[in-house]
């Protein structure tokens, strides 16, 4: 085994299995018998219409919603760290909170008003450098653009270093420079063997960057490689009001 292979195994993320996962809120079925698998160390995209259950599935995975069925993480060894990057950050933009303050609040146990701890300061600095926000650490969060705030969210998802990442439309607010930053990160995660579960609406990015794609509109309509999944016929059915059930590939 080469040194690169040994390093990749050490950082290997888990395989994920959704087996007949269902979610009902009130009288509405949000998820219906959702079953698919995410390979360990892969970039697995979930695509589908708004209201199709993508974010609800993520919240189920994170333990934030009750569900029927079985949801399993299969780690190659000792369970590792799961990182999460939400779609957007809602907060009072008038708060005098700098980027450093936000990172301190999200990444360390020490109260943010005491500043960065010596233990976390190097990791926070490295994470902000990776997303191109090192020179804006003293800027107020409320003064940043939407794309810049999204980069900060990406940075907090890197601390502590995760073996699995859950991304909820991370490209939605990014400008072109931010998209390039994200794509570099995604390639780094692939090389490191981190398992990435990625909700995304940019189908061109999914086609270029994902290893596998699941189409979700309350139920799984397809589960295949990007070239097999993102065909005009399948996408038309996925985004239709009354999609037809389809067998997984």
C-alpha angles and dihedrals in degrees: 000000000000124000090251091053091048091051091048092050091050090056096037114143125216132270112244126214126193110190118185091325112183133180128188125184113190104318095332123102104219095175125022121199094318111191128171140118132236114210118232113264094010134125104237118185127203116204133179146113126304108274091025094118102259097129091039089056090052092049089051090053090050091051094248097119133042116243146178123236128031131305117185138181114204109200119194089225136337111006110264138200126301118208125198131199113190124213095248142357117238115197143127104282090203092067113113091234117141126203089258090051091052093048090048091050093049102038110035139048094225112096111266093232088066090061131234116336118233089240096058102027096088093048092047091049091050093048093051090047091053091055095042096249100111093107093052100053093117095047118108113254089230091058094055124098119249090257092051092050089051089054089053089052089053089051094052089051088062095061118113094020105261131215090200129036129195112198122190106199094314093175096055097100101025124117121217093277091049091050090055089051091051094048091052090051091049091053090049090052091050092052091047093052094243114158110236123193104191129188108200140165096192099093094184090058090047091051091052101040112026126089093205138005132212119197110213128188101155086305133037111273097175140357114190148113114301093255091052096039104045099061121136093246095051094045092049090053092044094054097040121109093243108029120196118238112255133192116248118248 
